[in-house]
Amino acid sequence: MPGAEPDTAALVAAVTEPTRRQMLDLLLDRGEATATALAESLPVTRQAVSKHLAVLDRAGLVEARRSGRELLYRVNAERLDRVTRSLSDLAEAWDRRLARIKRLAEAAVRERDARG
């Protein structure tokens, strides 16, 4: 549905794949580029680049504009910033969960050791 926000899992999947992160970096450096131009800088085919761009597009992280017969892609900086903040919030939540698990495990070890 146009305008709908992708869910967190889709966003994480979009940005955790190394080739897609490289593509985002290239687009940020260049401003915009075609799939062909991106493929020249990546160790994948143009078809693979197109598939990765489709994932990034569905996640709202890139936008395309037509220039003649070509599609030029650019990063949706506002969306990328929101995703970065969301991932940071997610990381903080996991850090809190892991700290709680650590405290519980340490308490269990202390209790076990106290019993002998």
VEXKOLZA-476063 format. One line per 4 residues: number of its first residue (from 1); their letters; for each residue z, y, x of N, C-alpha, C, O. Coordinates in pm, 1 decimal. Example, Ala and Ser with C-alpha at 12.3 -4.5 7.8 and 13.67 -1.06 7.14 Angstrom:
BEGIN
1> AS> 780.0:-569.0:1319.0:780.0:-450.0:1230.0:780.0:-330.0:1320.0:846.5:-331.9:1423.6; 708.0:-225.0:1285.0:714.0:-106.0:1367.0:787.0:3.0:1290.0:803.9:113.8:1340.9;
end
This chain:
BEGIN
1> MPGA> 0.0:-117.9:84.1:0.0:0.0:0.0:0.0:124.0:88.4:88.4:136.2:173.2; -94.3:216.6:73.3:-98.6:336.2:155.6:30.1:417.6:140.7:81.7:436.8:30.6; 80.1:464.8:255.7:199.3:548.4:254.9:329.1:470.5:257.3:435.8:528.3:277.8; 321.4:339.3:236.5:443.2:258.9:237.8:491.7:242.5:380.5:412.1:230.8:473.7;
5> EPDT> 623.9:241.8:396.5:683.6:224.3:528.0:683.0:76.6:565.9:728.4:-7.3:488.1; 631.7:43.7:685.4:640.2:-95.6:728.8:786.4:-133.6:748.8:868.5:-48.5:783.1; 819.4:-260.5:727.5:956.9:-302.5:746.3:990.1:-310.8:894.4:901.3:-307.7:979.7; 1118.7:-321.3:923.5:1165.5:-321.4:1061.0:1103.7:-435.3:1140.5:1064.4:-415.7:1255.5;
9> AALV> 1094.5:-553.8:1081.4:1037.8:-668.6:1152.7:893.4:-640.7:1194.8:854.4:-675.6:1306.2; 814.5:-579.1:1108.9:675.2:-548.3:1142.3:668.2:-445.8:1254.7:583.0:-455.7:1343.1; 757.1:-348.1:1251.5:758.5:-246.8:1357.1:799.7:-307.0:1490.8:739.9:-278.3:1594.5; 902.7:-390.8:1486.8:948.2:-455.6:1610.0:836.1:-542.8:1665.9:809.5:-540.5:1786.1;
13> AAVT> 771.1:-618.8:1580.0:660.1:-703.6:1624.0:547.6:-619.5:1684.1:484.7:-659.7:1781.9; 523.1:-504.5:1626.0:414.6:-418.6:1674.2:443.0:-364.2:1813.5:352.0:-356.2:1896.0; 565.9:-327.2:1840.7:595.4:-260.2:1968.7:651.5:-352.1:2076.3:662.7:-310.7:2191.6; 686.8:-474.6:2042.3:742.2:-562.2:2144.7:636.2:-641.4:2219.8:666.5:-700.5:2323.4;
17> EPTR> 514.9:-644.3:2171.3:408.0:-716.3:2238.5:359.5:-630.4:2355.9:322.1:-515.0:2335.1; 359.3:-683.9:2479.0:327.6:-603.8:2597.9:191.3:-533.7:2595.2:180.7:-418.4:2637.1; 88.2:-601.4:2547.0:-44.4:-537.9:2543.9:-44.0:-418.1:2450.2:-104.1:-315.4:2481.6; 22.4:-429.2:2336.5:28.8:-315.5:2243.8:105.8:-199.3:2305.7:68.7:-83.5:2286.9;
21> RQML> 212.9:-229.5:2379.7:286.3:-121.1:2446.4:196.6:-52.6:2549.0:198.5:69.8:2561.4; 117.6:-131.7:2623.0:23.8:-72.9:2718.3:-77.0:16.4:2646.1:-110.8:124.8:2693.7; -124.3:-30.4:2531.4:-220.3:48.3:2454.4:-158.9:180.3:2410.3:-222.9:285.0:2419.6; -36.0:175.7:2362.7:31.9:298.7:2322.0:45.5:393.5:2441.1:22.9:513.8:2428.3;
25> DLLL> 82.9:338.2:2558.2:94.4:421.5:2678.1:-39.5:485.7:2714.1:-45.8:604.6:2745.1; -146.7:405.6:2709.7:-279.5:459.8:2740.4:-318.2:569.9:2642.5:-368.9:674.8:2682.5; -294.1:545.4:2514.5:-328.3:646.9:2414.0:-243.4:772.4:2431.4:-293.2:883.5:2412.9; -116.9:756.3:2466.5:-32.9:873.8:2490.8:-84.7:953.0:2610.4:-85.4:1076.1:2608.1;
29> DRGE> -128.1:882.3:2715.2:-181.4:950.1:2834.6:-314.1:1020.0:2807.2:-336.8:1131.9:2853.2; -401.9:952.9:2731.5:-538.3:1003.5:2709.8:-551.9:1094.5:2588.8:-647.4:1171.6:2579.6; -459.8:1086.6:2498.3:-472.6:1162.5:2374.3:-540.2:1080.8:2266.8:-486.1:1063.4:2157.6; -659.0:1030.3:2297.5:-729.2:941.0:2206.3:-831.2:860.9:2285.2:-873.8:901.1:2393.5;
33> ATAT> -869.7:746.5:2229.3:-966.8:660.2:2296.3:-1025.5:562.3:2196.1:-966.8:536.1:2091.1; -1141.7:509.0:2229.8:-1203.4:404.3:2148.9:-1146.8:268.8:2191.5:-1083.5:257.1:2296.4; -1170.2:168.1:2109.9:-1128.8:31.9:2144.7:-1199.5:-12.8:2272.8:-1139.9:-81.0:2356.2; -1324.2:24.9:2288.1:-1400.7:-11.8:2408.1:-1338.4:50.2:2532.4:-1322.2:-17.4:2634.0;
37> ALAE> -1303.4:177.8:2525.2:-1241.6:245.5:2640.1:-1106.8:182.8:2673.6:-1073.4:167.9:2791.1; -1029.8:146.3:2573.0:-900.9:81.4:2597.5:-921.3:-54.8:2663.1:-848.4:-90.8:2755.5; -1019.6:-130.3:2616.0:-1046.2:-263.7:2671.1:-1081.8:-256.6:2818.7:-1051.7:-349.4:2893.8; -1144.9:-148.8:2861.2:-1180.9:-133.6:3002.5:-1057.4:-120.9:3091.5:-1064.6:-147.9:3211.4;
41> SLPV> -946.1:-80.7:3034.9:-822.9:-61.4:3111.6:-721.1:-172.5:3090.7:-612.0:-168.4:3147.5; -755.8:-270.5:3010.4:-661.2:-377.7:2977.4:-720.8:-514.3:3010.6:-842.9:-529.7:3014.6; -634.8:-613.3:3034.5:-684.8:-746.4:3069.0:-719.4:-832.2:2946.7:-698.6:-953.5:2947.2; -772.1:-768.3:2842.8:-810.1:-839.8:2720.4:-947.4:-791.5:2675.5:-996.8:-688.6:2721.7;
45> TRQA> -1007.4:-866.6:2585.6:-1140.8:-831.0:2535.6:-1133.1:-714.9:2436.5:-1025.9:-678.3:2388.2; -1249.8:-658.9:2408.4:-1256.3:-552.2:2308.5:-1211.7:-603.6:2172.5:-1146.2:-531.5:2097.1; -1246.8:-727.8:2140.8:-1206.6:-786.4:2012.5:-1054.1:-798.1:2004.3:-995.4:-772.5:1899.2; -991.0:-836.2:2113.7:-844.7:-844.4:2116.0:-783.9:-705.2:2099.6:-684.4:-688.5:2029.0;
49> VSKH> -843.4:-606.2:2164.3:-795.5:-468.4:2150.2:-805.1:-425.9:2004.6:-712.9:-363.7:1951.9; -914.9:-458.7:1939.6:-932.3:-422.0:1798.4:-824.4:-485.3:1711.6:-771.8:-420.9:1620.8; -791.3:-611.1:1739.2:-686.6:-678.2:1662.2:-550.2:-613.3:1687.0:-471.9:-595.2:1593.7; -522.1:-578.4:1812.6:-395.7:-510.8:1843.5:-390.0:-373.6:1777.1:-285.5:-333.0:1726.2;
53> LAVL> -502.4:-302.6:1777.8:-506.6:-170.8:1712.1:-481.4:-184.7:1562.2:-417.3:-98.5:1502.0; -531.0:-291.9:1501.9:-507.9:-314.2:1358.8:-358.5:-332.8:1331.5:-307.0:-281.4:1232.1; -288.8:-405.5:1418.6:-143.9:-424.4:1402.8:-72.8:-289.5:1415.6:14.4:-256.5:1335.2; -110.4:-212.9:1516.2:-48.7:-81.5:1536.4:-79.4:12.7:1420.0:5.1:92.8:1380.0;
57> DRAG> -200.1:2.3:1366.7:-238.8:85.6:1252.6:-156.4:49.1:1128.4:-107.0:137.6:1058.5; -141.7:-80.4:1101.2:-61.5:-123.7:985.8:83.6:-78.4:999.0:150.0:-50.7:899.1; 132.4:-71.0:1122.9:269.4:-25.5:1146.1:278.8:127.1:1142.0:387.9:183.4:1150.2; 163.5:193.7:1129.3:163.7:340.0:1123.1:178.9:407.1:1257.5:208.2:526.5:1264.5;
61> LVEA> 159.2:330.9:1366.1:180.5:386.4:1499.5:56.1:449.8:1560.4:66.6:530.2:1653.0; -61.6:414.2:1509.1:-185.2:479.1:1552.9:-264.1:522.5:1431.0:-246.9:470.1:1320.9; -349.7:618.3:1453.4:-440.2:667.3:1349.1:-580.4:669.5:1407.8:-597.9:692.6:1527.4; -678.9:645.6:1324.6:-817.7:645.7:1369.9:-893.7:758.0:1300.9:-867.3:791.7:1185.5;
65> RRSG> -988.7:814.9:1374.6:-1080.9:911.1:1314.7:-1221.1:875.4:1362.2:-1242.0:833.1:1475.9; -1314.8:893.6:1272.7:-1453.2:860.2:1304.5:-1517.4:977.2:1378.7:-1504.3:1093.6:1340.7; -1588.2:940.4:1487.5:-1667.3:1037.0:1562.8:-1804.4:972.7:1583.1:-1824.0:893.5:1675.3; -1898.0:1007.6:1496.5:-2027.5:940.4:1498.5:-2010.0:796.7:1455.7:-1957.7:769.6:1347.6;
69> RELL> -2053.6:703.7:1539.9:-2040.7:561.5:1507.5:-1911.5:501.2:1561.6:-1882.3:384.3:1536.2; -1835.2:578.9:1635.0:-1714.9:526.0:1698.5:-1588.3:566.4:1623.7:-1584.4:667.4:1553.5; -1485.2:484.1:1641.2:-1352.0:517.9:1593.0:-1268.1:556.7:1713.8:-1256.7:481.5:1810.6; -1210.4:674.1:1706.0:-1119.7:720.3:1811.0:-977.6:704.2:1759.9:-944.3:749.1:1650.2;
73> YRVN> -894.9:640.1:1839.9:-755.7:614.5:1803.1:-664.1:708.4:1878.6:-689.9:744.6:1993.4; -556.4:747.1:1811.9:-452.2:826.8:1876.4:-317.7:781.3:1821.9:-308.6:722.7:1714.0; -213.8:809.7:1899.1:-78.8:771.9:1858.3:-30.5:867.9:1750.3:-51.8:988.8:1759.0; 33.8:813.2:1649.9:101.5:894.2:1549.2:239.7:923.9:1608.8:333.4:845.6:1592.6;
77> AERL> 250.9:1037.4:1677.7:371.0:1070.4:1754.8:495.7:1079.1:1667.0:603.6:1036.1:1708.0; 481.8:1133.6:1548.5:596.4:1144.4:1458.3:648.6:1006.1:1420.5:769.3:981.8:1420.2; 556.2:916.3:1388.8:594.9:780.2:1351.6:656.4:706.8:1471.6:755.8:635.9:1456.6; 597.6:723.9:1589.7:650.5:660.1:1709.5:792.2:709.9:1738.1:879.0:632.2:1778.0;
81> DRVT> 814.8:838.2:1717.7:948.7:893.7:1737.6:1048.2:831.5:1639.4:1160.1:796.7:1677.2; 1006.3:817.8:1512.2:1094.8:754.2:1412.7:1123.0:608.9:1448.4:1235.8:562.0:1433.0; 1022.3:538.0:1495.5:1040.6:398.4:1534.6:1135.8:390.0:1653.9:1222.7:302.9:1658.1; 1119.6:479.3:1749.7:1207.2:480.6:1866.7:1352.2:501.4:1823.9:1442.4:433.6:1873.0;
85> RSLS> 1374.0:595.0:1732.5:1511.2:617.7:1683.2:1562.5:495.6:1607.6:1678.5:457.6:1623.6; 1478.7:434.3:1526.4:1519.6:315.3:1450.3:1554.9:199.8:1544.3:1654.4:130.5:1523.1; 1473.9:179.3:1647.4:1502.4:72.4:1742.8:1629.6:101.2:1821.3:1704.9:9.4:1853.7; 1653.6:226.6:1851.7:1777.4:264.4:1919.8:1897.8:235.1:1831.1:1998.8:182.6:1878.1;
89> DLAE> 1887.2:268.8:1703.4:1995.3:238.6:1608.1:2017.5:87.9:1597.5:2131.5:41.7:1591.9; 1908.0:11.3:1594.9:1916.9:-133.7:1588.0:1984.9:-189.2:1713.6:2068.0:-279.5:1704.3; 1950.3:-136.2:1828.9:2012.6:-180.5:1954.3:2162.3:-151.5:1954.0:2242.1:-234.6:1997.4; 2200.3:-33.6:1905.2:2342.3:0.4:1897.6:2417.2:-94.6:1803.6:2529.3:-135.7:1833.3;
93> AWDR> 2356.2:-128.6:1692.4:2419.7:-221.3:1597.9:2438.9:-357.8:1663.7:2544.2:-419.6:1647.5; 2338.8:-405.5:1737.4:2352.0:-533.6:1805.8:2457.1:-526.3:1916.0:2531.7:-622.0:1936.6; 2463.8:-414.8:1986.3:2567.5:-398.8:2088.5:2706.4:-410.6:2026.5:2795.0:-473.4:2084.4; 2725.8:-350.9:1909.9:2855.3:-360.8:1841.3:2883.7:-505.3:1800.1:2995.6:-554.0:1816.2;
97> RLAR> 2781.5:-573.8:1746.7:2799.9:-713.7:1707.1:2835.7:-801.1:1827.4:2926.7:-883.7:1820.4; 2764.1:-782.3:1936.2:2790.2:-863.1:2055.0:2927.8:-833.9:2114.1:2995.1:-924.9:2162.5; 2969.7:-708.9:2110.5:3104.0:-674.4:2159.0:3210.2:-743.5:2073.2:3311.2:-790.8:2125.4; 3187.6:-749.1:1943.1:3282.9:-816.8:1853.1:3286.3:-966.3:1881.6:3393.7:-1026.3:1885.1;
101> IKRL> 3170.0:-1026.7:1901.8:3164.0:-1169.5:1935.5:3238.3:-1195.2:2066.6:3312.3:-1292.8:2078.4; 3218.3:-1107.7:2164.5:3286.5:-1122.7:2293.1:3437.9:-1116.6:2274.0:3511.0:-1199.0:2328.9; 3484.9:-1018.8:2195.9:3630.0:-1007.1:2171.4:3684.1:-1132.8:2103.3:3790.9:-1181.9:2139.9; 3611.1:-1185.1:2004.7:3654.2:-1307.4:1935.1:3658.6:-1426.9:2030.2:3752.1:-1506.8:2026.3;
105> AEAA> 3557.4:-1438.2:2115.0:3553.3:-1549.5:2210.9:3667.3:-1538.7:2311.5:3732.0:-1638.3:2343.8; 3691.6:-1417.5:2360.8:3800.9:-1398.3:2456.5:3935.5:-1427.9:2391.6:4023.1:-1486.5:2455.3; 3952.9:-1388.6:2266.7:4078.1:-1416.7:2195.1:4094.6:-1567.5:2175.9:4205.8:-1618.9:2188.3; 3987.4:-1638.2:2146.4:3994.6:-1783.2:2129.8:4033.0:-1851.1:2260.4:4110.6:-1946.7:2259.5;
109> VRER> 3980.3:-1803.7:2372.4:4013.9:-1860.4:2502.8:4160.3:-1834.2:2534.1:4229.7:-1924.2:2581.4; 4209.1:-1712.9:2508.8:4348.8:-1680.3:2533.0:4440.8:-1768.6:2448.5:4543.0:-1818.0:2496.1; 4401.9:-1787.0:2322.6:4482.1:-1871.0:2232.9:4484.3:-2015.6:2282.4:4589.1:-2080.0:2282.9; 4369.5:-2065.3:2323.4:4361.4:-2202.1:2373.6:4448.5:-2218.7:2501.0:4522.0:-2316.3:2516.3;
113> DARG> 4436.7:-2119.6:2590.7:4514.7:-2124.1:2715.2:4664.2:-2113.7:2687.9:4744.5:-2176.3:2757.1; 4701.1:-2036.5:2589.3:4844.4:-2020.8:2555.1:4901.8:-2150.8:2499.6:5020.6:-2178.0:2516.6; 4819.2:-2230.8:2433.7:4865.5:-2357.4:2377.8:4876.9:-2466.1:2486.0:4935.1:-2572.2:2463.6; 4822.2:-2437.8:2598.8:4843.1:-2531.4:2705.9:4728.2:-2604.0:2750.9:4738.8:-2685.8:2842.3;
end
